[in-house]
Amino acid sequence: MAAEQWARLCEEVDCGLRRGAWYRVVSVGPSEVSVSVCGEKRPVARQSLEIVTTPPPRWTIVAFSRKVAAPTRWAKDYAVCPSCRTRQQPVGQPNKLRCDRCNGLFEIAWGESYLVGDLV
């Protein structure tokens, strides 16, 4: 049996996935990967994804993009929960953040530069 895999976007594309969120991989083809989004298969170009066997248990910090709608009350970036994929605005720069949705407490990946070059 193959090991379970997870994927998240590694480039700025409009494919119905939340930036910074990890999705369970359903199948992998030569040019396309199917991920599970709310229980349904969603095909995504393989080169647009980072694929791992275990998603990191840390919040991903995602810088705002003009291409993606987000609440105007938020500052320049937001965090994506590693458990439930909800977006949340961190206050200050805490080491850990509790998710308002799933109540999980996770470290924040402040040092990770997620999609930094693609945010115009």
Biopython code that builds the backbone (N, CA, C, O; Angstrom):
import numpy as np
from Bio.PDB.StructureBuilder import StructureBuilder

atoms = [
    (1, "MET", "N", (0.843, -1.182, 0.000)),
    (1, "MET", "CA", (0.000, 0.000, 0.000)),
    (1, "MET", "C", (0.889, 1.247, 0.000)),
    (1, "MET", "O", (1.849, 1.328, 0.766)),
    (2, "ALA", "N", (0.573, 2.202, -0.846)),
    (2, "ALA", "CA", (1.359, 3.431, -0.946)),
    (2, "ALA", "C", (1.106, 4.327, 0.265)),
    (2, "ALA", "O", (0.017, 4.333, 0.840)),
    (3, "ALA", "N", (2.132, 5.075, 0.633)),
    (3, "ALA", "CA", (2.011, 6.005, 1.755)),
    (3, "ALA", "C", (1.089, 7.155, 1.370)),
    (3, "ALA", "O", (1.044, 7.581, 0.216)),
    (4, "GLU", "N", (0.364, 7.639, 2.355)),
    (4, "GLU", "CA", (-0.512, 8.785, 2.116)),
    (4, "GLU", "C", (0.330, 10.006, 1.773)),
    (4, "GLU", "O", (1.416, 10.188, 2.322)),
    (5, "GLN", "N", (-0.166, 10.842, 0.868)),
    (5, "GLN", "CA", (0.543, 12.053, 0.474)),
    (5, "GLN", "C", (-0.363, 13.267, 0.631)),
    (5, "GLN", "O", (-1.590, 13.172, 0.605)),
    (6, "TRP", "N", (0.295, 14.411, 0.795)),
    (6, "TRP", "CA", (-0.393, 15.684, 0.943)),
    (6, "TRP", "C", (0.240, 16.683, -0.016)),
    (6, "TRP", "O", (1.422, 16.572, -0.340)),
    (7, "ALA", "N", (-0.550, 17.669, -0.476)),
    (7, "ALA", "CA", (-0.033, 18.652, -1.430)),
    (7, "ALA", "C", (-0.577, 20.035, -1.103)),
    (7, "ALA", "O", (-1.667, 20.190, -0.554)),
    (8, "ARG", "N", (0.227, 21.037, -1.463)),
    (8, "ARG", "CA", (-0.233, 22.426, -1.379)),
    (8, "ARG", "C", (0.365, 23.163, -2.571)),
    (8, "ARG", "O", (1.343, 22.720, -3.174)),
    (9, "LEU", "N", (-0.241, 24.287, -2.891)),
    (9, "LEU", "CA", (0.240, 25.078, -4.018)),
    (9, "LEU", "C", (1.654, 25.579, -3.765)),
    (9, "LEU", "O", (1.988, 25.982, -2.650)),
    (10, "CYS", "N", (2.475, 25.554, -4.796)),
    (10, "CYS", "CA", (3.826, 26.113, -4.692)),
    (10, "CYS", "C", (4.015, 27.242, -5.700)),
    (10, "CYS", "O", (5.121, 27.756, -5.866)),
    (11, "GLU", "N", (2.933, 27.623, -6.371)),
    (11, "GLU", "CA", (2.949, 28.777, -7.266)),
    (11, "GLU", "C", (1.552, 29.382, -7.292)),
    (11, "GLU", "O", (0.571, 28.730, -6.934)),
    (12, "GLU", "N", (1.480, 30.613, -7.711)),
    (12, "GLU", "CA", (0.220, 31.359, -7.727)),
    (12, "GLU", "C", (-0.606, 30.946, -8.943)),
    (12, "GLU", "O", (-0.341, 31.392, -10.059)),
    (13, "VAL", "N", (-1.609, 30.090, -8.724)),
    (13, "VAL", "CA", (-2.511, 29.654, -9.784)),
    (13, "VAL", "C", (-3.939, 29.670, -9.257)),
    (13, "VAL", "O", (-4.172, 29.505, -8.059)),
    (14, "ASP", "N", (-4.890, 29.868, -10.159)),
    (14, "ASP", "CA", (-6.301, 29.864, -9.792)),
    (14, "ASP", "C", (-6.858, 28.485, -10.122)),
    (14, "ASP", "O", (-7.226, 28.209, -11.264)),
    (15, "CYS", "N", (-6.917, 27.613, -9.099)),
    (15, "CYS", "CA", (-7.376, 26.235, -9.336)),
    (15, "CYS", "C", (-8.349, 25.770, -8.258)),
    (15, "CYS", "O", (-8.663, 24.581, -8.188)),
    (16, "GLY", "N", (-8.830, 26.681, -7.418)),
    (16, "GLY", "CA", (-9.797, 26.319, -6.398)),
    (16, "GLY", "C", (-9.218, 25.821, -5.090)),
    (16, "GLY", "O", (-9.967, 25.394, -4.211)),
    (17, "LEU", "N", (-7.893, 25.865, -4.937)),
    (17, "LEU", "CA", (-7.267, 25.481, -3.670)),
    (17, "LEU", "C", (-6.917, 26.737, -2.883)),
    (17, "LEU", "O", (-6.590, 27.771, -3.466)),
    (18, "ARG", "N", (-6.985, 26.645, -1.565)),
    (18, "ARG", "CA", (-6.564, 27.763, -0.717)),
    (18, "ARG", "C", (-5.052, 27.807, -0.645)),
    (18, "ARG", "O", (-4.406, 26.784, -0.422)),
    (19, "ARG", "N", (-4.496, 28.971, -0.832)),
    (19, "ARG", "CA", (-3.049, 29.146, -0.746)),
    (19, "ARG", "C", (-2.597, 28.823, 0.677)),
    (19, "ARG", "O", (-3.191, 29.302, 1.643)),
    (20, "GLY", "N", (-1.550, 28.017, 0.806)),
    (20, "GLY", "CA", (-1.002, 27.667, 2.118)),
    (20, "GLY", "C", (-1.623, 26.453, 2.767)),
    (20, "GLY", "O", (-1.082, 25.944, 3.749)),
    (21, "ALA", "N", (-2.751, 25.967, 2.251)),
    (21, "ALA", "CA", (-3.438, 24.819, 2.851)),
    (21, "ALA", "C", (-2.947, 23.505, 2.250)),
    (21, "ALA", "O", (-2.641, 23.433, 1.060)),
    (22, "TRP", "N", (-2.875, 22.465, 3.085)),
    (22, "TRP", "CA", (-2.482, 21.128, 2.642)),
    (22, "TRP", "C", (-3.731, 20.330, 2.322)),
    (22, "TRP", "O", (-4.718, 20.394, 3.055)),
    (23, "TYR", "N", (-3.693, 19.568, 1.215)),
    (23, "TYR", "CA", (-4.808, 18.735, 0.777)),
    (23, "TYR", "C", (-4.329, 17.297, 0.597)),
    (23, "TYR", "O", (-3.200, 17.059, 0.169)),
    (24, "ARG", "N", (-5.193, 16.348, 0.926)),
    (24, "ARG", "CA", (-4.855, 14.931, 0.761)),
    (24, "ARG", "C", (-4.811, 14.596, -0.720)),
    (24, "ARG", "O", (-5.720, 14.942, -1.473)),
    (25, "VAL", "N", (-3.738, 13.915, -1.133)),
    (25, "VAL", "CA", (-3.584, 13.496, -2.528)),
    (25, "VAL", "C", (-4.390, 12.225, -2.748)),
    (25, "VAL", "O", (-4.268, 11.262, -1.992)),
    (26, "VAL", "N", (-5.216, 12.231, -3.790)),
    (26, "VAL", "CA", (-6.039, 11.076, -4.131)),
    (26, "VAL", "C", (-5.326, 10.215, -5.175)),
    (26, "VAL", "O", (-5.306, 8.989, -5.071)),
    (27, "SER", "N", (-4.740, 10.873, -6.186)),
    (27, "SER", "CA", (-3.995, 10.132, -7.209)),
    (27, "SER", "C", (-2.957, 11.050, -7.836)),
    (27, "SER", "O", (-3.106, 12.272, -7.860)),
    (28, "VAL", "N", (-1.883, 10.410, -8.352)),
    (28, "VAL", "CA", (-0.791, 11.152, -8.978)),
    (28, "VAL", "C", (-0.579, 10.610, -10.382)),
    (28, "VAL", "O", (-0.355, 9.415, -10.571)),
    (29, "GLY", "N", (-0.650, 11.494, -11.359)),
    (29, "GLY", "CA", (-0.380, 11.117, -12.739)),
    (29, "GLY", "C", (0.879, 11.809, -13.210)),
    (29, "GLY", "O", (1.497, 12.547, -12.442)),
    (30, "PRO", "N", (1.273, 11.592, -14.446)),
    (30, "PRO", "CA", (2.503, 12.195, -14.956)),
    (30, "PRO", "C", (2.468, 13.719, -15.003)),
    (30, "PRO", "O", (3.497, 14.362, -14.799)),
    (31, "SER", "N", (1.298, 14.311, -15.267)),
    (31, "SER", "CA", (1.227, 15.768, -15.363)),
    (31, "SER", "C", (0.169, 16.384, -14.455)),
    (31, "SER", "O", (0.067, 17.606, -14.347)),
    (32, "GLU", "N", (-0.624, 15.521, -13.798)),
    (32, "GLU", "CA", (-1.734, 16.021, -12.992)),
    (32, "GLU", "C", (-1.842, 15.240, -11.688)),
    (32, "GLU", "O", (-1.579, 14.038, -11.637)),
    (33, "VAL", "N", (-2.235, 15.951, -10.639)),
    (33, "VAL", "CA", (-2.452, 15.343, -9.331)),
    (33, "VAL", "C", (-3.893, 15.640, -8.929)),
    (33, "VAL", "O", (-4.351, 16.773, -9.077)),
    (34, "SER", "N", (-4.599, 14.659, -8.433)),
    (34, "SER", "CA", (-5.945, 14.880, -7.915)),
    (34, "SER", "C", (-5.858, 14.980, -6.398)),
    (34, "SER", "O", (-5.290, 14.109, -5.740)),
    (35, "VAL", "N", (-6.430, 16.055, -5.850)),
    (35, "VAL", "CA", (-6.458, 16.237, -4.405)),
    (35, "VAL", "C", (-7.909, 16.248, -3.947)),
    (35, "VAL", "O", (-8.816, 16.524, -4.732)),
    (36, "SER", "N", (-8.118, 15.948, -2.679)),
    (36, "SER", "CA", (-9.457, 15.926, -2.111)),
    (36, "SER", "C", (-9.797, 17.302, -1.542)),
    (36, "SER", "O", (-9.117, 17.803, -0.647)),
    (37, "VAL", "N", (-10.852, 17.899, -2.075)),
    (37, "VAL", "CA", (-11.347, 19.192, -1.605)),
    (37, "VAL", "C", (-12.805, 18.989, -1.193)),
    (37, "VAL", "O", (-13.672, 18.784, -2.042)),
    (38, "CYS", "N", (-13.067, 19.046, 0.094)),
    (38, "CYS", "CA", (-14.416, 18.820, 0.635)),
    (38, "CYS", "C", (-14.986, 17.487, 0.152)),
    (38, "CYS", "O", (-16.170, 17.391, -0.168)),
    (39, "GLY", "N", (-14.126, 16.452, 0.101)),
    (39, "GLY", "CA", (-14.564, 15.125, -0.277)),
    (39, "GLY", "C", (-14.659, 14.860, -1.770)),
    (39, "GLY", "O", (-15.022, 13.757, -2.178)),
    (40, "GLU", "N", (-14.337, 15.856, -2.594)),
    (40, "GLU", "CA", (-14.390, 15.684, -4.043)),
    (40, "GLU", "C", (-13.001, 15.793, -4.648)),
    (40, "GLU", "O", (-12.154, 16.534, -4.149)),
    (41, "LYS", "N", (-12.767, 15.048, -5.733)),
    (41, "LYS", "CA", (-11.479, 15.101, -6.429)),
    (41, "LYS", "C", (-11.350, 16.410, -7.196)),
    (41, "LYS", "O", (-12.274, 16.838, -7.887)),
    (42, "ARG", "N", (-10.182, 17.036, -7.060)),
    (42, "ARG", "CA", (-9.902, 18.262, -7.811)),
    (42, "ARG", "C", (-8.569, 18.074, -8.521)),
    (42, "ARG", "O", (-7.544, 17.925, -7.856)),
    (43, "PRO", "N", (-8.550, 18.075, -9.867)),
    (43, "PRO", "CA", (-7.286, 17.924, -10.591)),
    (43, "PRO", "C", (-6.488, 19.224, -10.600)),
    (43, "PRO", "O", (-7.046, 20.307, -10.780)),
    (44, "VAL", "N", (-5.174, 19.103, -10.403)),
    (44, "VAL", "CA", (-4.274, 20.263, -10.379)),
    (44, "VAL", "C", (-2.999, 19.863, -11.130)),
    (44, "VAL", "O", (-2.542, 18.724, -11.033)),
    (45, "ALA", "N", (-2.437, 20.810, -11.874)),
    (45, "ALA", "CA", (-1.183, 20.542, -12.577)),
    (45, "ALA", "C", (-0.107, 20.167, -11.564)),
    (45, "ALA", "O", (0.058, 20.835, -10.543)),
    (46, "ARG", "N", (0.616, 19.104, -11.853)),
    (46, "ARG", "CA", (1.621, 18.584, -10.922)),
    (46, "ARG", "C", (2.697, 19.614, -10.588)),
    (46, "ARG", "O", (3.138, 19.691, -9.441)),
    (47, "GLN", "N", (3.126, 20.410, -11.577)),
    (47, "GLN", "CA", (4.192, 21.392, -11.342)),
    (47, "GLN", "C", (3.735, 22.541, -10.428)),
    (47, "GLN", "O", (4.568, 23.308, -9.945)),
    (48, "SER", "N", (2.437, 22.665, -10.189)),
    (48, "SER", "CA", (1.912, 23.720, -9.319)),
    (48, "SER", "C", (1.876, 23.316, -7.847)),
    (48, "SER", "O", (1.505, 24.120, -6.992)),
    (49, "LEU", "N", (2.264, 22.063, -7.544)),
    (49, "LEU", "CA", (2.120, 21.538, -6.190)),
    (49, "LEU", "C", (3.433, 21.123, -5.550)),
    (49, "LEU", "O", (4.363, 20.672, -6.218)),
    (50, "GLU", "N", (3.476, 21.291, -4.240)),
    (50, "GLU", "CA", (4.516, 20.708, -3.388)),
    (50, "GLU", "C", (3.863, 19.477, -2.767)),
    (50, "GLU", "O", (2.782, 19.583, -2.189)),
    (51, "ILE", "N", (4.497, 18.312, -2.876)),
    (51, "ILE", "CA", (3.914, 17.069, -2.380)),
    (51, "ILE", "C", (4.816, 16.487, -1.290)),
    (51, "ILE", "O", (6.028, 16.369, -1.467)),
    (52, "VAL", "N", (4.201, 16.125, -0.157)),
    (52, "VAL", "CA", (4.936, 15.551, 0.974)),
    (52, "VAL", "C", (4.160, 14.353, 1.530)),
    (52, "VAL", "O", (2.982, 14.172, 1.223)),
    (53, "THR", "N", (4.836, 13.531, 2.357)),
    (53, "THR", "CA", (4.144, 12.397, 2.977)),
    (53, "THR", "C", (3.504, 12.778, 4.312)),
    (53, "THR", "O", (2.589, 12.100, 4.778)),
    (54, "THR", "N", (3.980, 13.848, 4.918)),
    (54, "THR", "CA", (3.396, 14.335, 6.167)),
    (54, "THR", "C", (3.361, 15.863, 6.121)),
    (54, "THR", "O", (4.417, 16.487, 6.011)),
    (55, "PRO", "N", (2.186, 16.483, 6.200)),
    (55, "PRO", "CA", (2.153, 17.942, 6.190)),
    (55, "PRO", "C", (2.740, 18.496, 7.486)),
    (55, "PRO", "O", (2.464, 17.958, 8.558)),
    (56, "PRO", "N", (3.542, 19.556, 7.413)),
    (56, "PRO", "CA", (4.108, 20.138, 8.627)),
    (56, "PRO", "C", (3.002, 20.619, 9.569)),
    (56, "PRO", "O", (2.032, 21.226, 9.115)),
    (57, "PRO", "N", (3.133, 20.356, 10.873)),
    (57, "PRO", "CA", (2.107, 20.767, 11.833)),
    (57, "PRO", "C", (2.281, 22.222, 12.281)),
    (57, "PRO", "O", (2.239, 22.523, 13.474)),
    (58, "ARG", "N", (2.476, 23.116, 11.311)),
    (58, "ARG", "CA", (2.671, 24.539, 11.612)),
    (58, "ARG", "C", (1.747, 25.383, 10.746)),
    (58, "ARG", "O", (1.394, 24.998, 9.632)),
    (59, "TRP", "N", (1.367, 26.528, 11.269)),
    (59, "TRP", "CA", (0.620, 27.504, 10.486)),
    (59, "TRP", "C", (1.509, 27.997, 9.342)),
    (59, "TRP", "O", (2.693, 28.261, 9.550)),
    (60, "THR", "N", (0.954, 28.121, 8.156)),
    (60, "THR", "CA", (1.654, 28.716, 7.024)),
    (60, "THR", "C", (1.265, 30.185, 6.964)),
    (60, "THR", "O", (0.082, 30.521, 7.015)),
    (61, "ILE", "N", (2.255, 31.057, 6.855)),
    (61, "ILE", "CA", (1.988, 32.481, 6.694)),
    (61, "ILE", "C", (1.917, 32.769, 5.193)),
    (61, "ILE", "O", (2.851, 32.472, 4.448)),
    (62, "VAL", "N", (0.802, 33.349, 4.765)),
    (62, "VAL", "CA", (0.580, 33.657, 3.355)),
    (62, "VAL", "C", (0.468, 35.169, 3.201)),
    (62, "VAL", "O", (-0.390, 35.802, 3.817)),
    (63, "ALA", "N", (1.332, 35.739, 2.383)),
    (63, "ALA", "CA", (1.271, 37.174, 2.104)),
    (63, "ALA", "C", (0.090, 37.448, 1.182)),
    (63, "ALA", "O", (-0.265, 36.616, 0.346)),
    (64, "PHE", "N", (-0.511, 38.614, 1.341)),
    (64, "PHE", "CA", (-1.641, 38.980, 0.497)),
    (64, "PHE", "C", (-1.242, 39.025, -0.958)),
    (64, "PHE", "O", (-0.106, 39.355, -1.300)),
    (65, "SER", "N", (-2.178, 38.694, -1.796)),
    (65, "SER", "CA", (-2.025, 38.792, -3.238)),
    (65, "SER", "C", (-3.202, 39.600, -3.753)),
    (65, "SER", "O", (-4.316, 39.464, -3.247)),
    (66, "ARG", "N", (-2.975, 40.417, -4.725)),
    (66, "ARG", "CA", (-4.082, 41.172, -5.311)),
    (66, "ARG", "C", (-5.044, 40.237, -6.026)),
    (66, "ARG", "O", (-6.183, 40.610, -6.309)),
    (67, "LYS", "N", (-4.589, 39.018, -6.322)),
    (67, "LYS", "CA", (-5.404, 38.051, -7.047)),
    (67, "LYS", "C", (-6.384, 37.315, -6.143)),
    (67, "LYS", "O", (-7.307, 36.669, -6.641)),
    (68, "VAL", "N", (-6.208, 37.396, -4.827)),
    (68, "VAL", "CA", (-7.017, 36.617, -3.887)),
    (68, "VAL", "C", (-7.766, 37.550, -2.941)),
    (68, "VAL", "O", (-7.170, 38.436, -2.329)),
    (69, "ALA", "N", (-9.070, 37.345, -2.827)),
    (69, "ALA", "CA", (-9.882, 38.160, -1.929)),
    (69, "ALA", "C", (-9.641, 37.749, -0.480)),
    (69, "ALA", "O", (-9.586, 36.561, -0.162)),
    (70, "ALA", "N", (-9.500, 38.739, 0.388)),
    (70, "ALA", "CA", (-9.345, 38.492, 1.821)),
    (70, "ALA", "C", (-9.999, 39.652, 2.558)),
    (70, "ALA", "O", (-10.144, 40.736, 1.993)),
    (71, "PRO", "N", (-10.391, 39.444, 3.796)),
    (71, "PRO", "CA", (-11.022, 40.536, 4.547)),
    (71, "PRO", "C", (-10.141, 41.786, 4.586)),
    (71, "PRO", "O", (-8.939, 41.689, 4.835)),
    (72, "THR", "N", (-10.723, 42.945, 4.345)),
    (72, "THR", "CA", (-9.962, 44.195, 4.306)),
    (72, "THR", "C", (-9.445, 44.604, 5.678)),
    (72, "THR", "O", (-8.535, 45.429, 5.759)),
    (73, "ARG", "N", (-9.991, 44.059, 6.751)),
    (73, "ARG", "CA", (-9.535, 44.409, 8.102)),
    (73, "ARG", "C", (-8.185, 43.770, 8.429)),
    (73, "ARG", "O", (-7.544, 44.155, 9.407)),
    (74, "TRP", "N", (-7.749, 42.803, 7.625)),
    (74, "TRP", "CA", (-6.495, 42.120, 7.881)),
    (74, "TRP", "C", (-5.316, 42.940, 7.399)),
    (74, "TRP", "O", (-5.437, 43.769, 6.497)),
    (75, "ALA", "N", (-4.180, 42.696, 8.014)),
    (75, "ALA", "CA", (-2.941, 43.378, 7.638)),
    (75, "ALA", "C", (-2.377, 42.760, 6.359)),
    (75, "ALA", "O", (-3.135, 42.290, 5.510)),
    (76, "LYS", "N", (-1.061, 42.760, 6.220)),
    (76, "LYS", "CA", (-0.432, 42.324, 4.974)),
    (76, "LYS", "C", (-0.375, 40.818, 4.767)),
    (76, "LYS", "O", (-0.085, 40.375, 3.655)),
    (77, "ASP", "N", (-0.636, 40.021, 5.781)),
    (77, "ASP", "CA", (-0.589, 38.576, 5.610)),
    (77, "ASP", "C", (-1.579, 37.895, 6.546)),
    (77, "ASP", "O", (-2.149, 38.526, 7.436)),
    (78, "TYR", "N", (-1.773, 36.592, 6.328)),
    (78, "TYR", "CA", (-2.658, 35.809, 7.182)),
    (78, "TYR", "C", (-2.046, 34.423, 7.358)),
    (78, "TYR", "O", (-1.119, 34.044, 6.642)),
    (79, "ALA", "N", (-2.575, 33.679, 8.317)),
    (79, "ALA", "CA", (-2.078, 32.338, 8.606)),
    (79, "ALA", "C", (-3.119, 31.311, 8.180)),
    (79, "ALA", "O", (-4.321, 31.573, 8.234)),
    (80, "VAL", "N", (-2.644, 30.124, 7.751)),
    (80, "VAL", "CA", (-3.523, 29.026, 7.366)),
    (80, "VAL", "C", (-3.292, 27.881, 8.348)),
    (80, "VAL", "O", (-2.165, 27.417, 8.521)),
    (81, "CYS", "N", (-4.370, 27.431, 8.988)),
    (81, "CYS", "CA", (-4.291, 26.368, 9.989)),
    (81, "CYS", "C", (-3.856, 25.054, 9.338)),
    (81, "CYS", "O", (-4.391, 24.668, 8.300)),
    (82, "PRO", "N", (-2.882, 24.364, 9.949)),
    (82, "PRO", "CA", (-2.425, 23.099, 9.379)),
    (82, "PRO", "C", (-3.432, 21.957, 9.560)),
    (82, "PRO", "O", (-3.304, 20.916, 8.914)),
    (83, "SER", "N", (-4.419, 22.137, 10.419)),
    (83, "SER", "CA", (-5.387, 21.090, 10.685)),
    (83, "SER", "C", (-6.666, 21.239, 9.862)),
    (83, "SER", "O", (-7.075, 20.303, 9.175)),
    (84, "CYS", "N", (-7.296, 22.410, 9.930)),
    (84, "CYS", "CA", (-8.610, 22.573, 9.286)),
    (84, "CYS", "C", (-8.602, 23.520, 8.085)),
    (84, "CYS", "O", (-9.637, 23.698, 7.443)),
    (85, "ARG", "N", (-7.461, 24.129, 7.770)),
    (85, "ARG", "CA", (-7.266, 25.001, 6.614)),
    (85, "ARG", "C", (-7.985, 26.349, 6.701)),
    (85, "ARG", "O", (-8.085, 27.058, 5.700)),
    (86, "THR", "N", (-8.480, 26.706, 7.869)),
    (86, "THR", "CA", (-9.109, 28.005, 7.984)),
    (86, "THR", "C", (-8.043, 29.097, 7.949)),
    (86, "THR", "O", (-6.888, 28.848, 8.294)),
    (87, "ARG", "N", (-8.422, 30.292, 7.538)),
    (87, "ARG", "CA", (-7.501, 31.428, 7.523)),
    (87, "ARG", "C", (-7.753, 32.273, 8.767)),
    (87, "ARG", "O", (-8.894, 32.438, 9.199)),
    (88, "GLN", "N", (-6.681, 32.803, 9.332)),
    (88, "GLN", "CA", (-6.790, 33.584, 10.556)),
    (88, "GLN", "C", (-5.694, 34.644, 10.578)),
    (88, "GLN", "O", (-4.584, 34.412, 10.099)),
    (89, "GLN", "N", (-6.008, 35.782, 11.125)),
    (89, "GLN", "CA", (-5.049, 36.881, 11.225)),
    (89, "GLN", "C", (-4.294, 36.781, 12.545)),
    (89, "GLN", "O", (-4.901, 36.913, 13.607)),
    (90, "PRO", "N", (-2.970, 36.548, 12.502)),
    (90, "PRO", "CA", (-2.207, 36.546, 13.760)),
    (90, "PRO", "C", (-2.026, 37.975, 14.266)),
    (90, "PRO", "O", (-1.849, 38.903, 13.478)),
    (91, "VAL", "N", (-2.071, 38.141, 15.580)),
    (91, "VAL", "CA", (-1.860, 39.453, 16.182)),
    (91, "VAL", "C", (-0.421, 39.501, 16.670)),
    (91, "VAL", "O", (-0.034, 38.705, 17.526)),
    (92, "GLY", "N", (0.377, 40.420, 16.142)),
    (92, "GLY", "CA", (1.790, 40.481, 16.473)),
    (92, "GLY", "C", (2.529, 39.365, 15.767)),
    (92, "GLY", "O", (2.169, 38.984, 14.652)),
    (93, "GLN", "N", (3.564, 38.835, 16.410)),
    (93, "GLN", "CA", (4.313, 37.699, 15.861)),
    (93, "GLN", "C", (4.491, 36.619, 16.932)),
    (93, "GLN", "O", (5.610, 36.362, 17.375)),
    (94, "PRO", "N", (3.383, 35.985, 17.348)),
    (94, "PRO", "CA", (3.486, 34.951, 18.383)),
    (94, "PRO", "C", (4.188, 33.709, 17.845)),
    (94, "PRO", "O", (4.211, 33.482, 16.636)),
    (95, "ASN", "N", (4.757, 32.910, 18.733)),
    (95, "ASN", "CA", (5.383, 31.641, 18.337)),
    (95, "ASN", "C", (4.339, 30.575, 18.018)),
    (95, "ASN", "O", (4.556, 29.718, 17.161)),
    (96, "LYS", "N", (3.198, 30.637, 18.720)),
    (96, "LYS", "CA", (2.106, 29.682, 18.521)),
    (96, "LYS", "C", (0.798, 30.446, 18.359)),
    (96, "LYS", "O", (0.665, 31.593, 18.788)),
    (97, "LEU", "N", (-0.158, 29.779, 17.731)),
    (97, "LEU", "CA", (-1.471, 30.384, 17.515)),
    (97, "LEU", "C", (-2.538, 29.306, 17.684)),
    (97, "LEU", "O", (-2.400, 28.198, 17.165)),
    (98, "ARG", "N", (-3.611, 29.641, 18.420)),
    (98, "ARG", "CA", (-4.732, 28.719, 18.591)),
    (98, "ARG", "C", (-5.758, 29.027, 17.507)),
    (98, "ARG", "O", (-6.110, 30.186, 17.290)),
    (99, "CYS", "N", (-6.231, 28.002, 16.836)),
    (99, "CYS", "CA", (-7.192, 28.165, 15.752)),
    (99, "CYS", "C", (-8.579, 28.471, 16.306)),
    (99, "CYS", "O", (-9.070, 27.773, 17.194)),
    (100, "ASP", "N", (-9.203, 29.517, 15.778)),
    (100, "ASP", "CA", (-10.549, 29.894, 16.202)),
    (100, "ASP", "C", (-11.590, 28.854, 15.785)),
    (100, "ASP", "O", (-12.654, 28.763, 16.396)),
    (101, "ARG", "N", (-11.289, 28.076, 14.755)),
    (101, "ARG", "CA", (-12.256, 27.100, 14.235)),
    (101, "ARG", "C", (-12.120, 25.725, 14.891)),
    (101, "ARG", "O", (-13.093, 25.207, 15.439)),
    (102, "CYS", "N", (-10.903, 25.117, 14.842)),
    (102, "CYS", "CA", (-10.732, 23.744, 15.347)),
    (102, "CYS", "C", (-10.126, 23.692, 16.748)),
    (102, "CYS", "O", (-10.044, 22.619, 17.344)),
    (103, "ASN", "N", (-9.702, 24.836, 17.276)),
    (103, "ASN", "CA", (-9.125, 24.980, 18.610)),
    (103, "ASN", "C", (-7.734, 24.350, 18.746)),
    (103, "ASN", "O", (-7.216, 24.234, 19.856)),
    (104, "GLY", "N", (-7.127, 23.945, 17.624)),
    (104, "GLY", "CA", (-5.777, 23.392, 17.667)),
    (104, "GLY", "C", (-4.756, 24.482, 17.963)),
    (104, "GLY", "O", (-4.925, 25.626, 17.541)),
    (105, "LEU", "N", (-3.700, 24.131, 18.685)),
    (105, "LEU", "CA", (-2.620, 25.064, 19.009)),
    (105, "LEU", "C", (-1.372, 24.591, 18.266)),
    (105, "LEU", "O", (-0.879, 23.489, 18.507)),
    (106, "PHE", "N", (-0.860, 25.442, 17.348)),
    (106, "PHE", "CA", (0.257, 25.060, 16.509)),
    (106, "PHE", "C", (1.281, 26.182, 16.432)),
    (106, "PHE", "O", (0.947, 27.360, 16.565)),
    (107, "GLU", "N", (2.542, 25.794, 16.212)),
    (107, "GLU", "CA", (3.592, 26.781, 15.967)),
    (107, "GLU", "C", (3.333, 27.463, 14.629)),
    (107, "GLU", "O", (2.614, 26.940, 13.777)),
    (108, "ILE", "N", (3.930, 28.636, 14.460)),
    (108, "ILE", "CA", (3.787, 29.396, 13.222)),
    (108, "ILE", "C", (5.099, 29.351, 12.455)),
    (108, "ILE", "O", (6.163, 29.572, 13.034)),
    (109, "ALA", "N", (5.036, 29.071, 11.169)),
    (109, "ALA", "CA", (6.230, 28.963, 10.317)),
    (109, "ALA", "C", (6.645, 30.344, 9.813)),
    (109, "ALA", "O", (6.591, 30.610, 8.613)),
    (110, "TRP", "N", (7.059, 31.223, 10.728)),
    (110, "TRP", "CA", (7.445, 32.587, 10.348)),
    (110, "TRP", "C", (8.645, 32.586, 9.405)),
    (110, "TRP", "O", (8.733, 33.454, 8.537)),
    (111, "GLY", "N", (9.567, 31.641, 9.550)),
    (111, "GLY", "CA", (10.771, 31.624, 8.738)),
    (111, "GLY", "C", (10.574, 31.086, 7.332)),
    (111, "GLY", "O", (11.464, 31.211, 6.491)),
    (112, "GLU", "N", (9.437, 30.499, 7.070)),
    (112, "GLU", "CA", (9.166, 29.936, 5.750)),
    (112, "GLU", "C", (8.755, 31.051, 4.785)),
    (112, "GLU", "O", (7.937, 31.901, 5.138)),
    (113, "SER", "N", (9.304, 31.055, 3.594)),
    (113, "SER", "CA", (8.943, 32.100, 2.613)),
    (113, "SER", "C", (7.994, 31.485, 1.582)),
    (113, "SER", "O", (8.411, 31.131, 0.480)),
    (114, "TYR", "N", (6.731, 31.365, 1.945)),
    (114, "TYR", "CA", (5.728, 30.702, 1.112)),
    (114, "TYR", "C", (5.218, 31.645, 0.029)),
    (114, "TYR", "O", (4.646, 32.689, 0.345)),
    (115, "LEU", "N", (5.410, 31.304, -1.225)),
    (115, "LEU", "CA", (4.933, 32.069, -2.390)),
    (115, "LEU", "C", (5.361, 33.523, -2.408)),
    (115, "LEU", "O", (4.656, 34.359, -2.972)),
    (116, "VAL", "N", (6.486, 33.846, -1.811)),
    (116, "VAL", "CA", (6.925, 35.241, -1.707)),
    (116, "VAL", "C", (7.102, 35.910, -3.057)),
    (116, "VAL", "O", (6.749, 37.081, -3.202)),
    (117, "GLY", "N", (7.627, 35.220, -4.040)),
    (117, "GLY", "CA", (7.892, 35.838, -5.331)),
    (117, "GLY", "C", (6.688, 36.012, -6.236)),
    (117, "GLY", "O", (6.807, 36.654, -7.279)),
    (118, "ASP", "N", (5.533, 35.468, -5.883)),
    (118, "ASP", "CA", (4.374, 35.455, -6.776)),
    (118, "ASP", "C", (3.235, 36.355, -6.316)),
    (118, "ASP", "O", (2.085, 36.086, -6.662)),
    (119, "LEU", "N", (3.495, 37.383, -5.573)),
    (119, "LEU", "CA", (2.413, 38.119, -4.922)),
    (119, "LEU", "C", (2.075, 39.474, -5.538)),
    (119, "LEU", "O", (1.667, 40.380, -4.810)),
    (120, "VAL", "N", (2.225, 39.642, -6.812)),
    (120, "VAL", "CA", (1.926, 40.931, -7.427)),
    (120, "VAL", "C", (0.476, 41.026, -7.799)),
    (120, "VAL", "O", (0.041, 42.047, -8.332)),
]
sb = StructureBuilder()
sb.init_structure("model")
sb.init_model(0)
sb.init_chain("A")
sb.init_seg("    ")
for serial, (resi, resn, name, xyz) in enumerate(atoms, 1):
    if name == "N":
        sb.init_residue(resn, " ", resi, " ")
    sb.init_atom(name, np.array(xyz, "f"), 0.0, 1.0, " ", f" {name:<3s}", serial, name[0])
structure = sb.get_structure()
